[in-house]
């Protein structure tokens, strides 16, 4: 009864395949495009900051303007340091002539700003409002 068994059982093969599938999924998530992720985070953050500035403008009755700068962006009409004024990373940019007026009226005009990845210019997101609803992040319209 000293038979020698050769090969693997079906259960052993299934365990190995499951481990390989989990490892592959982990690598796929780890290799996600970081510039796109950072652009998405910057766009969501900017939408929240614009809504905060819009609320401060309505509360104070003073107009607030948002404009990009070489280092990031600036809110005119809000005391310095009240809101962040830098992008999360160095890969986010927008057009230098972009300007948003955030109030103090409850209904503002339709406004939008296009964010773009510096390293990959094809990656773009639009932070926009129709003037009534809050700023949201949307894909830019196709050209």
C-alpha positions in Angstrom: 0.0 0.0 0.0 2.9 2.3 -0.5 1.5 4.0 -3.6 3.0 7.2 -4.6 0.6 10.0 -5.5 1.6 12.4 -8.2 0.0 15.7 -9.1 -2.3 18.1 -7.3 -5.9 17.7 -6.2 -8.6 19.9 -7.6 -9.0 21.7 -4.3 -5.3 22.7 -4.2 -5.5 24.0 -7.8 -8.6 26.1 -6.9 -6.9 27.6 -3.9 -3.9 28.6 -6.0 -6.2 30.1 -8.7 -8.1 32.1 -6.1 -4.9 33.5 -4.5 -3.6 34.5 -8.0 -6.9 36.3 -8.8 -6.8 38.3 -5.5 -3.2 39.2 -6.1 -4.0 40.3 -9.7 -6.9 42.4 -8.5 -4.7 44.1 -5.9 -2.1 45.0 -8.5 -4.7 46.4 -10.9 -6.1 48.7 -8.2 -2.5 49.8 -7.2 -1.7 50.6 -10.8 -4.6 53.0 -11.2 -3.7 56.2 -12.9 -2.6 58.5 -10.1 -2.8 61.7 -12.1 -6.5 61.1 -12.9 -7.2 60.3 -9.2 -5.5 63.4 -8.1 -7.4 65.5 -10.7 -10.7 64.0 -9.5 -9.8 64.8 -5.8 -8.8 68.4 -6.7 -12.0 68.9 -8.7 -14.2 67.6 -5.9 -12.3 69.7 -3.4 -12.7 72.8 -5.6 -16.4 72.3 -5.9 -16.7 72.1 -2.1 -14.5 75.2 -1.7 -16.6 77.1 -4.2 -19.8 76.2 -2.4 -18.2 77.3 0.9 -17.1 80.7 -0.6 -20.6 81.1 -2.1 -22.2 80.6 1.3 -19.8 83.0 2.9 -20.6 85.6 0.2 -24.3 85.3 0.8 -23.8 85.5 4.6 -21.7 88.6 4.4 -23.4 90.3 1.5 -20.0 90.8 -0.2 -19.1 89.6 -3.6 -16.5 86.8 -3.7 -14.4 86.1 -6.8 -12.3 83.0 -7.5 -9.3 83.2 -9.8 -6.4 80.9 -10.5 -2.8 81.9 -9.6 0.6 80.6 -10.4 0.7 78.6 -7.1 -3.0 77.5 -7.1 -6.0 79.8 -6.8 -7.3 82.8 -4.7 -10.6 83.9 -3.3 -11.0 87.7 -3.5 -13.5 89.0 -0.9 -12.8 86.4 1.8 -10.2 87.1 4.6 -6.8 85.4 3.9 -6.4 81.9 5.3 -10.2 81.3 5.6 -10.1 78.8 2.7 -7.2 76.8 1.2 -5.6 78.3 -1.9 -3.4 75.5 -3.3 -4.1 72.4 -5.3 -3.5 69.0 -3.6 -0.7 68.2 -6.1 1.4 70.0 -8.6 -0.2 68.3 -11.6 -3.5 70.3 -11.6 -3.9 73.5 -13.6 -6.6 75.7 -15.2 -6.6 78.5 -17.7 -5.0 81.7 -16.3 -8.0 83.8 -17.4 -10.6 81.8 -15.6 -12.7 83.9 -13.2 -15.8 82.9 -11.1 -18.1 85.4 -9.3 -19.8 83.6 -6.4 -22.4 86.0 -5.0 -23.8 87.6 -2.9 -27.1 86.9 -4.7 -28.6 83.5 -4.1 -28.9 82.9 -7.9 -25.7 83.4 -9.9 -25.1 83.0 -13.5 -24.0 79.8 -15.2 -20.3 79.3 -14.4 -17.6 76.7 -15.0 -13.9 76.1 -14.7 -12.0 73.5 -16.6 -9.3 71.6 -14.6 -6.6 69.8 -16.5 -3.7 67.5 -15.7 -0.4 69.2 -16.5 1.4 65.9 -17.2 -1.5 64.4 -19.3 -3.5 67.3 -20.9 -6.1 65.0 -22.3 -7.3 64.4 -18.7 -9.8 67.1 -17.9 -12.7 67.7 -15.6 -15.3 70.5 -15.4 -16.4 72.1 -12.2 -19.7 73.8 -13.0 -23.0 75.2 -11.8 -26.1 76.3 -13.5 -26.4 79.2 -11.1 -29.0 77.6 -8.9 -27.6 74.2 -8.0 -24.3 73.6 -6.2 -21.0 73.3 -8.1 -20.5 69.7 -9.3 -17.8 67.8 -11.2 -18.7 66.7 -14.7 -16.8 65.4 -17.7 -16.1 68.2 -20.2 -18.2 68.2 -23.3 -16.7 66.4 -26.3 -15.2 68.6 -29.0 
